[in-house]
Amino acid sequence: MTRTIIRSFDDPADAETAITRLEAAGLPPDDISIIRSPPGTISKDASRGAEVGGAVGAGAGLLAGVAALPLPGVGPVLAAGWLLGTLAVGTTAGAVAGGLIGTLTGAGLSEDEAHFYAETIRRGSTMVSVRTSDSHAAVIEKILDGAGPIDAKARRGEYERAGWTRFDETTSPP
């Protein structure tokens, strides 16, 4: 059975490290996705063509598919990998907010988890997602956790103490 494992990283370099380690472990680039919303740098990065890959992730397999997409409540994001196709369809259909949450729930996350990870992107984190089999999940989790992701439980607690309940595409990040 296929499952999706996701981690968010405050430092884009940590996300790049995770991707490099995943690829070094033999994970096909087609099974890795990254979404990043760096404040104030999307337009500049997108105009640099191939250099955009460095702003999104160092994994050579992901560089060919980097795209900039607008997400309501988030703004423009750089995305690459298997989640990109679903997000791009949502963007062209005008249903991006539902598309982001729908993409994540369609990938196997609960609606609650999808709202949390969408919020981490909205607040500037870099999300790395991996499709894998149950038999490889523990190895993938170890690689991702070894690259310095945020502590999801603690971060969610911070968000909730500040009044957050779920991702809302109509509000700006705090």
NORKA-V278528 format. One line per field, one symbol per residue. ss: DSSP state (H for helix, E for strand, C for the rest). A space follows every 50 residues. Layout:
ss->???
This chain:
ss->CEEEEEEEECCHHHHHHHHHHHHHCCCCHHHEEEEECCCCCHHHHHCCHH HHHHHHCCCHHHHCCCEEEEECCCEEEEEEEHHHHHHHHHHHHCCHHHHH HHHHHHCCCCHHHHHHHHHHHHCCCEEEEEEEEHHHHHHHHHHHHCCCCC CHHHHHHHHHHCCCCCCCCCCCCC
